[in-house]
Amino acid sequence: MNIDLIVEVLKNNRVLWVEATIAGVFAIILSIYNAIMLFFQRKKQHDYDKKLESFKCGLESKTYISRAMFDKEFAIYQELMTLFYEAYYHFEVIHGMSSHKIKVIPRSEISLENPQFEDIADEVLSGKAVAQTQLDNEKKILVSKCLHIRKL
């Protein structure tokens, strides 16, 4: 269609001219309204994005703190389990000595000048006897492990 023909039709028909003018004004108003709505929508989206980023940052810091706390607690649990195992082992050694009626040789008898030293050494090596120092040492180790567990 030719523009001149459209202008000629609009000149001859006033109602059509008013309708075209109203439609044009409405189209302009609608496009301005859409532009304004798009502006506010982008502004709102920007605010939401900013809030989301701050929320993510807060979560990341909490995750880091949680991870650090977990690592620290896990290290303590590992140390506790090792100490419990060692304390249990030394307790079993002491309990085994007392429950199996293993002969405890006093410190005074353990000497190179003692004529029965070789017999005493054979009893200790065979597991039939234990030196008092060994028993005392096991008790000291057990007590130190229990105290260390208590500190943790």
C-alpha positions as CSV (number, residue, x, y, z in Angstrom):
1,M,0.0,0.0,0.0
2,N,1.1,3.5,-0.7
3,I,1.3,6.1,2.0
4,D,-0.4,8.7,-0.1
5,L,-3.4,6.5,-0.5
6,I,-3.6,6.0,3.3
7,V,-3.4,9.7,3.9
8,E,-6.2,10.3,1.3
9,V,-8.4,7.7,2.9
10,L,-7.9,9.2,6.3
11,K,-8.7,12.7,5.1
12,N,-12.0,11.6,3.7
13,N,-13.1,9.6,6.7
14,R,-12.9,11.4,10.0
15,V,-14.0,8.5,12.1
16,L,-11.2,6.3,10.7
17,W,-8.7,9.1,11.3
18,V,-9.8,9.4,15.0
19,E,-9.6,5.7,15.4
20,A,-6.1,5.6,13.9
21,T,-4.9,8.5,16.1
22,I,-6.3,6.8,19.2
23,A,-4.7,3.5,18.2
24,G,-1.3,5.2,17.6
25,V,-1.5,7.1,21.0
26,F,-2.5,3.8,22.7
27,A,0.4,2.0,21.0
28,I,2.8,4.7,22.2
29,I,1.4,4.6,25.8
30,L,1.6,0.8,25.8
31,S,5.2,0.9,24.7
32,I,6.1,3.5,27.3
33,Y,4.2,1.4,29.9
34,N,6.2,-1.7,28.8
35,A,9.5,0.2,29.0
36,I,8.7,1.5,32.5
37,M,7.6,-2.0,33.7
38,L,10.8,-3.5,32.2
39,F,12.8,-0.9,34.0
40,F,11.2,-1.7,37.4
41,Q,11.4,-5.4,36.7
42,R,15.1,-5.2,36.1
43,K,15.6,-3.1,39.2
44,K,13.6,-5.6,41.3
45,Q,15.6,-8.5,39.7
46,H,18.9,-6.6,40.6
47,D,17.7,-6.3,44.2
48,Y,16.8,-10.0,44.4
49,D,20.2,-10.9,42.9
50,K,22.0,-8.7,45.5
51,K,20.0,-10.4,48.3
52,L,20.7,-13.8,46.9
53,E,24.5,-13.1,46.7
54,S,24.5,-11.9,50.3
55,F,22.6,-15.0,51.4
56,K,25.1,-17.2,49.4
57,C,28.0,-15.5,51.1
58,G,26.5,-16.1,54.5
59,L,25.9,-19.7,53.7
60,E,29.5,-20.2,52.4
61,S,30.9,-18.6,55.6
62,K,28.7,-20.9,57.8
63,T,29.7,-23.9,55.7
64,Y,33.3,-23.0,56.1
65,I,32.8,-22.6,59.9
66,S,30.9,-25.9,60.0
67,R,33.6,-27.7,58.0
68,A,36.4,-26.3,60.2
69,M,34.5,-27.3,63.4
70,F,33.9,-30.8,61.9
71,D,37.6,-31.2,61.0
72,K,38.6,-30.1,64.6
73,E,36.0,-32.4,66.2
74,F,37.0,-35.3,63.9
75,A,40.7,-34.9,64.9
76,I,39.7,-34.9,68.6
77,Y,37.6,-38.1,68.0
78,Q,40.5,-39.8,66.2
79,E,42.9,-38.9,69.1
80,L,40.3,-40.1,71.7
81,M,39.8,-43.4,69.9
82,T,43.6,-43.9,69.8
83,L,43.9,-43.1,73.5
84,F,40.9,-45.3,74.4
85,Y,42.5,-48.2,72.5
86,E,45.9,-47.7,74.1
87,A,44.3,-47.3,77.6
88,Y,42.2,-50.5,77.0
89,Y,45.3,-52.4,75.9
90,H,47.3,-51.4,79.1
91,F,44.2,-52.2,81.2
92,E,44.0,-55.6,79.7
93,V,47.7,-56.2,80.3
94,I,47.3,-55.3,84.0
95,H,44.1,-57.2,84.3
96,G,45.7,-60.2,82.6
97,M,48.6,-60.1,85.0
98,S,46.3,-60.1,88.0
99,S,43.6,-62.5,86.7
100,H,46.1,-65.2,85.5
101,K,47.9,-65.0,88.8
102,I,51.2,-64.1,87.1
103,K,54.0,-64.0,89.6
104,V,55.2,-60.4,90.3
105,I,58.9,-60.2,91.0
106,P,59.8,-57.4,93.4
107,R,62.5,-54.9,92.4
108,S,64.8,-56.1,95.1
109,E,65.1,-59.6,93.5
110,I,66.0,-58.2,90.1
111,S,69.7,-57.9,90.3
112,L,72.7,-59.4,88.5
113,E,74.1,-60.4,91.9
114,N,71.1,-62.5,92.7
115,P,72.0,-66.2,92.2
116,Q,68.5,-66.9,90.8
117,F,68.6,-64.2,88.2
118,E,68.7,-66.6,85.3
119,D,65.7,-68.4,86.6
120,I,63.8,-65.1,87.1
121,A,64.7,-64.0,83.5
122,D,63.5,-67.3,82.1
123,E,60.1,-66.9,84.0
124,V,59.7,-63.3,82.7
125,L,60.6,-64.3,79.1
126,S,58.2,-67.3,79.2
127,G,55.4,-65.1,80.5
128,K,55.1,-66.9,83.8
129,A,56.3,-63.9,85.8
130,V,56.5,-60.1,85.4
131,A,58.8,-57.6,87.0
132,Q,57.3,-55.1,89.4
133,T,58.8,-52.3,87.3
134,Q,56.8,-53.6,84.3
135,L,53.6,-53.7,86.2
136,D,54.3,-50.2,87.6
137,N,55.1,-48.9,84.2
138,E,51.8,-50.3,82.8
139,K,49.9,-48.6,85.6
140,K,51.7,-45.3,84.9
141,I,50.9,-45.5,81.2
142,L,47.3,-46.4,81.9
143,V,46.9,-43.4,84.3
144,S,48.5,-41.0,81.9
145,K,46.2,-42.2,79.0
146,C,43.2,-41.8,81.2
147,L,44.3,-38.3,82.3
148,H,44.9,-37.3,78.7
149,I,41.4,-38.6,77.7
150,R,39.9,-36.5,80.5
151,K,41.6,-33.4,79.2
152,L,40.1,-33.8,75.8
